[in-house]
């Protein structure tokens, strides 16, 4: 099969600063100094409370539009798995190649691949899906240090608000495969774990790829969280830790285990 030309792979592309603001691309002096999430969550400056209160209800319409856009775009996606990992992963790092293999294996198993659409490990999973001829999805977010979706995304939606974007990761995926990553990856991981543990979602397997990277987290959960009674033994079984791509894909595509998580106390 002849490989497609990735989007944005153009030597004449502009080098100006750029940012994706929801569905809008801005460059140069049009790039805003703040993000939509920041303006939503920051306290209003002194003396501007009244204006902020009056403006806030209008934000509800924008938030609503993000959910409508996401639902409308992804409703017919079909079986899919969300893959997370660090945006800082370099193309020559072993984790990048691991992400490519994961993306390719998921497509070969009949699944679309959903990522955050950024660089690093996300790009790697999208690249693997793209090279395998599958559906490569990117759910981008407005950030001051990222300029849009990676070139291996076939189907992309850009969000202003993290909470709207995070809903799409869970709603349209049958499970998560988590590559080594930082705060953002941990946020997605533990939000998914909380949803499964509290039975807000069911049949949602979660796999961590990389025993050297994630092993310390597993050890801490067993030796500290479990021993202090803040989690139950069954809760730890909600996670599968492996270095084997085939095992990861098999686990996440076969659905959740029979273990019933205990509700949070």
C-alpha contacts under 8 A as a table, 3 or more apart, distances in Angstrom:
res1	aa1	res2	aa2	distance
3	X	131	X	6.50
4	X	131	X	7.91
5	X	9	X	7.29
6	X	9	X	5.84
6	X	151	X	5.06
6	X	152	X	5.52
7	X	150	X	7.94
7	X	151	X	4.47
7	X	152	X	6.60
7	X	153	X	7.71
8	X	13	X	7.45
8	X	151	X	5.65
9	X	13	X	7.98
9	X	151	X	6.98
10	X	13	X	5.43
16	X	27	X	6.30
16	X	28	X	5.60
17	X	27	X	5.59
17	X	28	X	5.43
17	X	31	X	7.49
17	X	147	X	7.57
18	X	25	X	7.16
18	X	26	X	5.56
18	X	27	X	4.09
18	X	28	X	6.38
18	X	31	X	6.40
18	X	147	X	5.17
18	X	148	X	7.87
19	X	25	X	5.92
19	X	26	X	5.45
19	X	27	X	6.45
19	X	31	X	6.37
19	X	142	X	7.13
19	X	143	X	7.47
19	X	144	X	7.20
19	X	146	X	6.44
19	X	147	X	4.18
19	X	148	X	6.06
20	X	23	X	6.83
20	X	24	X	5.76
20	X	25	X	4.58
20	X	26	X	6.36
20	X	141	X	7.54
20	X	142	X	5.76
20	X	143	X	7.91
20	X	146	X	7.94
20	X	147	X	5.86
20	X	148	X	5.15
20	X	158	X	7.04
21	X	24	X	5.05
21	X	25	X	6.09
21	X	26	X	7.16
21	X	141	X	7.83
21	X	142	X	5.34
21	X	158	X	7.32
21	X	159	X	7.35
21	X	160	X	6.37
22	X	25	X	7.98
22	X	141	X	7.23
22	X	142	X	6.49
22	X	157	X	7.95
22	X	158	X	4.79
22	X	159	X	4.59
22	X	160	X	4.97
23	X	157	X	7.11
23	X	158	X	5.44
23	X	159	X	7.20
25	X	148	X	7.87
26	X	30	X	5.62
26	X	31	X	5.52
27	X	30	X	5.48
27	X	31	X	5.51
28	X	31	X	5.95
29	X	32	X	7.83
32	X	35	X	7.15
33	X	144	X	7.77
34	X	38	X	6.46
34	X	39	X	7.04
34	X	144	X	7.26
35	X	38	X	5.13
35	X	39	X	6.37
35	X	142	X	6.53
35	X	143	X	6.60
35	X	144	X	6.93
35	X	160	X	7.69
36	X	39	X	5.17
36	X	40	X	6.22
36	X	142	X	7.55
36	X	160	X	5.85
36	X	161	X	7.08
37	X	40	X	5.02
37	X	41	X	6.12
37	X	160	X	6.49
37	X	161	X	5.60
37	X	162	X	7.47
38	X	41	X	5.27
38	X	42	X	5.71
39	X	42	X	5.51
44	X	48	X	6.11
44	X	49	X	5.85
44	X	52	X	6.54
45	X	48	X	5.64
45	X	49	X	7.15
46	X	49	X	6.84
47	X	50	X	7.69
48	X	51	X	5.50
48	X	52	X	6.28
49	X	52	X	5.07
49	X	53	X	6.13
50	X	53	X	5.20
50	X	54	X	6.34
51	X	54	X	5.22
51	X	55	X	6.16
52	X	55	X	5.11
52	X	56	X	6.05
53	X	56	X	5.36
53	X	57	X	7.60
54	X	57	X	6.63
55	X	58	X	5.64
55	X	59	X	7.05
56	X	59	X	5.24
56	X	60	X	7.19
57	X	60	X	5.41
57	X	61	X	7.56
58	X	61	X	5.53
58	X	62	X	7.03
59	X	62	X	5.09
59	X	63	X	6.18
60	X	63	X	5.02
60	X	64	X	6.01
61	X	64	X	4.93
61	X	65	X	6.14
62	X	65	X	5.01
62	X	66	X	6.47
63	X	66	X	5.23
63	X	67	X	6.66
63	X	161	X	7.40
63	X	164	X	7.38
64	X	67	X	5.30
64	X	68	X	6.28
65	X	68	X	4.99
65	X	69	X	5.99
66	X	69	X	5.11
66	X	70	X	6.05
66	X	159	X	6.60
66	X	160	X	7.81
66	X	164	X	6.61
67	X	70	X	5.13
67	X	71	X	5.94
67	X	164	X	6.12
68	X	71	X	5.21
68	X	72	X	5.88
69	X	72	X	5.19
69	X	73	X	6.05
69	X	157	X	7.89
70	X	73	X	5.25
70	X	74	X	6.10
70	X	157	X	6.79
70	X	165	X	7.93
70	X	168	X	6.80
71	X	74	X	5.44
71	X	75	X	5.53
71	X	168	X	7.64
72	X	75	X	5.62
73	X	76	X	7.50
73	X	77	X	7.98
73	X	157	X	7.72
74	X	77	X	5.11
74	X	172	X	7.00
75	X	78	X	7.80
75	X	172	X	7.64
77	X	80	X	7.42
77	X	112	X	7.55
77	X	172	X	7.67
78	X	111	X	7.66
78	X	112	X	7.37
79	X	110	X	7.44
79	X	111	X	5.22
79	X	112	X	6.26
79	X	172	X	7.76
79	X	173	X	6.85
79	X	174	X	6.79
80	X	111	X	4.76
80	X	112	X	4.34
80	X	113	X	5.67
80	X	114	X	6.81
80	X	172	X	6.69
80	X	173	X	4.82
80	X	174	X	5.98
80	X	175	X	7.85
81	X	106	X	7.63
81	X	111	X	6.65
81	X	112	X	6.42
81	X	113	X	5.39
81	X	114	X	6.02
81	X	172	X	7.99
81	X	173	X	4.74
81	X	174	X	5.54
81	X	175	X	5.31
81	X	176	X	5.85
81	X	177	X	7.31
81	X	252	X	7.85
82	X	113	X	5.99
82	X	114	X	4.47
82	X	115	X	5.71
82	X	169	X	6.23
82	X	170	X	7.77
82	X	173	X	5.84
82	X	174	X	7.88
82	X	175	X	6.42
82	X	176	X	4.91
82	X	177	X	6.38
83	X	113	X	6.94
83	X	114	X	6.09
83	X	115	X	5.27
83	X	122	X	7.04
83	X	125	X	6.94
83	X	176	X	5.80
83	X	177	X	4.85
83	X	178	X	5.72
83	X	179	X	7.30
84	X	115	X	6.12
84	X	116	X	7.17
84	X	121	X	7.20
84	X	122	X	6.24
84	X	176	X	7.53
84	X	177	X	6.50
84	X	178	X	4.82
84	X	179	X	5.81
84	X	181	X	7.57
84	X	185	X	6.03
84	X	188	X	7.91
85	X	120	X	7.57
85	X	121	X	5.01
85	X	122	X	5.98
85	X	178	X	6.03
85	X	179	X	4.57
85	X	180	X	5.34
85	X	181	X	4.51
85	X	182	X	7.57
85	X	185	X	5.70
86	X	89	X	5.70
86	X	120	X	5.99
86	X	121	X	5.46
86	X	122	X	7.11
86	X	179	X	7.47
86	X	180	X	6.32
86	X	181	X	4.01
86	X	182	X	5.99
86	X	184	X	7.83
86	X	185	X	6.76
87	X	118	X	6.26
87	X	119	X	4.99
87	X	120	X	4.16
87	X	121	X	5.93
87	X	122	X	6.57
87	X	181	X	7.71
88	X	119	X	7.21
88	X	120	X	5.25
88	X	121	X	7.61
89	X	93	X	6.59
89	X	95	X	7.01
89	X	96	X	6.38
89	X	119	X	7.74
89	X	120	X	4.26
89	X	121	X	5.64
90	X	93	X	5.35
90	X	96	X	6.63
90	X	120	X	5.77
90	X	121	X	7.98
91	X	96	X	5.53
91	X	97	X	7.52
91	X	120	X	6.97
91	X	124	X	7.83
92	X	96	X	6.89
92	X	97	X	7.81
93	X	96	X	5.45
93	X	97	X	7.05
94	X	97	X	5.29
94	X	98	X	6.23
95	X	98	X	4.81
95	X	99	X	6.15
95	X	121	X	6.91
95	X	179	X	7.42
95	X	180	X	7.36
96	X	99	X	5.07
96	X	100	X	6.39
96	X	120	X	6.78
96	X	121	X	5.41
96	X	124	X	5.43
97	X	100	X	5.02
97	X	101	X	6.28
97	X	124	X	6.88
98	X	101	X	5.12
98	X	102	X	6.20
98	X	124	X	7.88
98	X	245	X	7.90
99	X	102	X	5.02
99	X	103	X	6.16
99	X	121	X	5.79
99	X	122	X	7.45
99	X	124	X	4.88
99	X	125	X	4.59
99	X	128	X	7.21
99	X	179	X	7.23
100	X	103	X	5.22
100	X	104	X	6.17
100	X	124	X	4.68
100	X	125	X	4.79
100	X	126	X	7.31
100	X	127	X	5.98
100	X	128	X	4.10
100	X	129	X	7.50
101	X	104	X	5.14
101	X	105	X	6.01
101	X	125	X	7.38
101	X	128	X	6.03
101	X	245	X	7.17
102	X	105	X	5.15
102	X	106	X	6.16
102	X	125	X	6.25
102	X	128	X	6.98
102	X	245	X	6.05
102	X	249	X	7.50
103	X	106	X	5.31
103	X	107	X	6.47
103	X	113	X	6.36
103	X	124	X	7.48
103	X	125	X	4.33
103	X	126	X	6.23
103	X	127	X	7.09
103	X	128	X	4.37
103	X	129	X	4.62
104	X	107	X	5.32
104	X	108	X	6.28
104	X	125	X	7.50
104	X	128	X	4.32
104	X	129	X	4.79
104	X	130	X	7.81
104	X	131	X	7.17
104	X	132	X	5.52
105	X	108	X	5.02
105	X	109	X	6.19
105	X	128	X	7.93
105	X	129	X	7.95
105	X	245	X	7.53
105	X	246	X	7.39
105	X	249	X	7.00
106	X	109	X	5.01
106	X	110	X	6.47
106	X	111	X	5.32
106	X	112	X	6.97
106	X	113	X	6.95
106	X	129	X	7.38
106	X	249	X	6.33
107	X	110	X	5.04
107	X	111	X	4.87
107	X	112	X	5.91
107	X	113	X	7.20
107	X	129	X	5.80
107	X	132	X	6.52
107	X	133	X	7.65
107	X	134	X	5.40
107	X	135	X	7.60
108	X	111	X	7.32
108	X	132	X	7.25
109	X	249	X	7.85
111	X	134	X	7.73
111	X	135	X	7.92
112	X	129	X	7.45
112	X	134	X	6.27
112	X	135	X	4.89
112	X	136	X	6.23
112	X	137	X	7.38
113	X	125	X	7.27
113	X	126	X	6.72
113	X	129	X	6.41
113	X	134	X	7.95
113	X	135	X	6.42
113	X	136	X	5.25
113	X	137	X	5.92
114	X	117	X	7.97
114	X	126	X	7.61
114	X	136	X	6.45
114	X	137	X	4.63
114	X	138	X	5.85
114	X	139	X	7.32
114	X	169	X	7.27
114	X	173	X	7.69
115	X	118	X	7.73
115	X	122	X	5.55
115	X	123	X	7.94
115	X	125	X	7.38
115	X	126	X	7.04
115	X	137	X	6.28
115	X	138	X	5.06
115	X	139	X	6.24
115	X	169	X	7.97
116	X	122	X	6.25
116	X	138	X	5.26
116	X	139	X	4.69
116	X	140	X	5.32
116	X	141	X	7.57
117	X	122	X	6.04
117	X	123	X	6.58
117	X	126	X	7.68
117	X	137	X	7.14
117	X	138	X	3.77
117	X	139	X	5.33
117	X	140	X	5.16
117	X	148	X	7.77
117	X	149	X	4.94
117	X	150	X	5.80
117	X	153	X	6.81
117	X	156	X	7.45
118	X	122	X	5.69
118	X	123	X	6.00
118	X	138	X	7.56
118	X	140	X	6.76
118	X	146	X	7.51
118	X	148	X	7.04
118	X	149	X	5.47
118	X	150	X	5.49
119	X	122	X	5.72
119	X	123	X	4.76
119	X	124	X	7.75
119	X	149	X	7.81
119	X	150	X	5.94
120	X	123	X	5.33
120	X	124	X	6.35
121	X	124	X	4.91
121	X	125	X	6.39
121	X	179	X	7.15
122	X	125	X	5.38
122	X	126	X	6.32
123	X	126	X	5.04
123	X	127	X	5.92
123	X	150	X	5.97
123	X	151	X	7.93
123	X	152	X	6.80
124	X	127	X	4.99
124	X	128	X	6.25
125	X	128	X	5.16
125	X	129	X	6.34
126	X	129	X	5.15
126	X	130	X	5.98
126	X	136	X	5.33
126	X	137	X	7.11
126	X	138	X	7.74
126	X	152	X	5.52
126	X	153	X	6.15
127	X	130	X	4.95
127	X	131	X	5.97
127	X	136	X	7.81
127	X	152	X	5.25
127	X	153	X	7.88
128	X	131	X	5.27
128	X	132	X	6.21
129	X	132	X	5.17
129	X	133	X	6.42
129	X	134	X	5.24
129	X	135	X	6.50
129	X	136	X	5.59
130	X	133	X	5.20
130	X	134	X	5.70
130	X	135	X	6.76
130	X	136	X	5.81
130	X	152	X	6.06
130	X	153	X	7.49
130	X	154	X	7.68
131	X	134	X	7.60
135	X	154	X	6.56
135	X	155	X	7.40
136	X	152	X	6.98
136	X	153	X	5.16
136	X	154	X	5.23
136	X	155	X	6.30
137	X	153	X	5.49
137	X	154	X	6.04
137	X	155	X	4.78
137	X	156	X	5.66
138	X	149	X	6.71
138	X	150	X	7.98
138	X	153	X	5.64
138	X	154	X	7.76
138	X	155	X	6.36
138	X	156	X	4.69
138	X	157	X	6.49
139	X	156	X	5.81
139	X	157	X	5.02
139	X	158	X	5.75
139	X	159	X	7.18
139	X	165	X	6.75
140	X	148	X	6.88
140	X	149	X	6.24
140	X	156	X	7.24
140	X	157	X	6.12
140	X	158	X	4.40
140	X	159	X	5.90
140	X	165	X	7.83
141	X	158	X	5.59
141	X	159	X	4.78
141	X	160	X	5.79
141	X	161	X	7.14
141	X	162	X	6.94
141	X	165	X	7.47
142	X	146	X	7.52
142	X	158	X	7.32
142	X	159	X	6.34
142	X	160	X	5.25
142	X	161	X	7.69
143	X	146	X	5.53
143	X	147	X	7.78
144	X	147	X	7.97
149	X	153	X	6.85
149	X	156	X	7.31
150	X	153	X	6.12
153	X	156	X	6.26
159	X	162	X	7.21
159	X	164	X	7.26
159	X	165	X	6.10
161	X	164	X	5.60
161	X	165	X	6.53
162	X	165	X	5.15
162	X	166	X	6.01
163	X	166	X	5.11
163	X	167	X	6.30
164	X	167	X	5.34
164	X	168	X	6.85
165	X	168	X	5.33
165	X	169	X	6.70
166	X	169	X	5.16
166	X	170	X	6.77
166	X	188	X	7.58
167	X	170	X	5.52
167	X	171	X	5.96
168	X	171	X	5.04
168	X	172	X	5.88
169	X	172	X	6.10
169	X	173	X	6.24
170	X	173	X	5.41
170	X	174	X	7.66
170	X	175	X	7.61
170	X	192	X	7.54
173	X	176	X	7.42
174	X	203	X	7.66
174	X	204	X	5.92
174	X	205	X	7.53
174	X	252	X	7.41
174	X	253	X	7.28
174	X	255	X	7.44
175	X	204	X	4.89
175	X	205	X	4.97
175	X	206	X	5.83
175	X	252	X	5.70
175	X	253	X	7.53
175	X	255	X	7.68
176	X	204	X	7.67
176	X	205	X	6.54
176	X	206	X	4.83
176	X	207	X	6.27
176	X	252	X	7.10
177	X	206	X	5.99
177	X	207	X	4.81
177	X	208	X	6.03
177	X	209	X	7.02
177	X	248	X	7.31
177	X	252	X	7.50
178	X	181	X	7.95
178	X	185	X	7.43
178	X	189	X	7.36
178	X	206	X	7.55
178	X	207	X	6.05
178	X	208	X	4.81
178	X	209	X	5.94
179	X	208	X	6.26
179	X	209	X	5.12
179	X	210	X	6.91
180	X	185	X	7.80
180	X	208	X	7.97
180	X	209	X	7.03
180	X	210	X	6.79
180	X	213	X	6.40
180	X	214	X	7.39
181	X	184	X	7.34
181	X	185	X	5.18
181	X	186	X	7.09
182	X	185	X	5.37
182	X	186	X	6.12
183	X	186	X	5.03
183	X	187	X	6.00
184	X	187	X	5.01
184	X	188	X	6.40
185	X	188	X	5.28
185	X	189	X	6.11
186	X	189	X	4.93
186	X	190	X	6.05
187	X	190	X	5.49
187	X	191	X	6.04
188	X	191	X	5.21
188	X	192	X	6.15
189	X	192	X	5.33
189	X	193	X	6.23
190	X	193	X	4.83
190	X	194	X	5.99
191	X	194	X	5.10
191	X	195	X	6.28
192	X	195	X	5.11
192	X	196	X	6.28
193	X	196	X	5.18
193	X	197	X	5.87
193	X	206	X	7.88
193	X	238	X	7.34
194	X	197	X	5.03
194	X	198	X	5.97
195	X	198	X	5.40
195	X	199	X	5.97
195	X	200	X	4.88
195	X	201	X	5.67
196	X	199	X	4.86
196	X	200	X	5.97
196	X	201	X	5.21
196	X	202	X	6.12
196	X	204	X	6.87
196	X	238	X	7.91
196	X	261	X	7.57
197	X	200	X	7.73
197	X	235	X	6.66
197	X	238	X	7.84
197	X	261	X	5.33
197	X	262	X	6.55
197	X	263	X	6.19
197	X	264	X	7.11
198	X	201	X	7.92
198	X	261	X	7.51
198	X	262	X	7.40
198	X	263	X	5.11
198	X	264	X	6.22
199	X	202	X	6.03
199	X	261	X	7.69
199	X	263	X	7.51
201	X	204	X	6.77
202	X	256	X	7.72
203	X	255	X	5.55
203	X	256	X	4.43
203	X	257	X	7.54
204	X	252	X	7.77
204	X	255	X	6.38
204	X	256	X	5.40
205	X	238	X	7.02
205	X	239	X	7.39
205	X	251	X	7.15
205	X	252	X	5.29
205	X	255	X	5.91
205	X	256	X	4.67
205	X	257	X	7.45
206	X	238	X	6.84
206	X	239	X	5.48
206	X	240	X	6.42
206	X	252	X	6.70
207	X	239	X	5.88
207	X	240	X	4.71
207	X	241	X	5.94
207	X	242	X	7.44
207	X	248	X	6.15
207	X	251	X	7.69
207	X	252	X	6.99
208	X	211	X	7.88
208	X	214	X	7.06
208	X	239	X	7.12
208	X	240	X	6.09
208	X	241	X	4.87
208	X	242	X	6.44
209	X	214	X	7.71
209	X	241	X	6.19
209	X	242	X	5.35
209	X	243	X	5.43
209	X	244	X	7.66
209	X	245	X	7.90
209	X	248	X	7.48
210	X	213	X	5.36
210	X	214	X	6.04
210	X	215	X	7.83
210	X	241	X	7.16
210	X	242	X	6.06
210	X	243	X	5.08
211	X	214	X	5.30
211	X	215	X	5.02
211	X	241	X	6.35
211	X	242	X	5.93
211	X	243	X	6.15
212	X	215	X	5.46
212	X	216	X	7.67
213	X	216	X	7.06
214	X	217	X	5.34
214	X	218	X	6.53
214	X	241	X	7.68
215	X	218	X	5.11
215	X	219	X	6.20
215	X	241	X	7.99
216	X	219	X	4.99
216	X	220	X	6.17
217	X	220	X	5.13
217	X	221	X	6.20
218	X	221	X	5.13
218	X	222	X	6.30
219	X	222	X	5.23
219	X	223	X	5.93
220	X	223	X	5.16
220	X	224	X	5.34
220	X	225	X	6.76
221	X	224	X	5.64
221	X	225	X	4.79
221	X	226	X	5.98
221	X	236	X	7.64
222	X	225	X	6.08
222	X	226	X	5.01
222	X	227	X	6.73
222	X	236	X	7.85
223	X	226	X	6.21
223	X	227	X	5.72
224	X	227	X	5.24
224	X	228	X	5.99
225	X	228	X	5.29
225	X	229	X	6.29
225	X	230	X	5.33
225	X	231	X	5.94
226	X	229	X	5.07
226	X	230	X	6.03
226	X	231	X	5.20
226	X	232	X	6.14
226	X	233	X	6.72
227	X	230	X	7.83
228	X	231	X	7.91
229	X	232	X	6.64
231	X	235	X	6.40
231	X	236	X	7.82
231	X	264	X	7.86
232	X	235	X	5.26
232	X	236	X	7.13
232	X	262	X	7.02
233	X	236	X	5.60
233	X	237	X	7.21
234	X	237	X	5.27
234	X	238	X	7.22
234	X	259	X	6.93
234	X	260	X	7.29
234	X	261	X	5.76
234	X	262	X	7.00
235	X	238	X	5.51
235	X	261	X	5.54
235	X	262	X	6.87
236	X	239	X	6.02
237	X	240	X	7.07
237	X	259	X	7.35
238	X	257	X	7.94
238	X	259	X	7.79
238	X	261	X	7.56
240	X	248	X	7.93
242	X	245	X	7.88
242	X	247	X	7.33
242	X	248	X	6.78
243	X	248	X	7.96
244	X	247	X	5.30
244	X	248	X	6.25
245	X	248	X	5.07
245	X	249	X	6.17
246	X	249	X	5.25
246	X	250	X	5.95
247	X	250	X	5.07
247	X	251	X	6.02
248	X	251	X	5.25
248	X	252	X	6.21
249	X	252	X	5.28
249	X	253	X	5.93
250	X	253	X	5.35
250	X	254	X	5.97
251	X	254	X	5.41
251	X	255	X	6.61
251	X	256	X	7.68
252	X	255	X	5.61
252	X	256	X	7.27
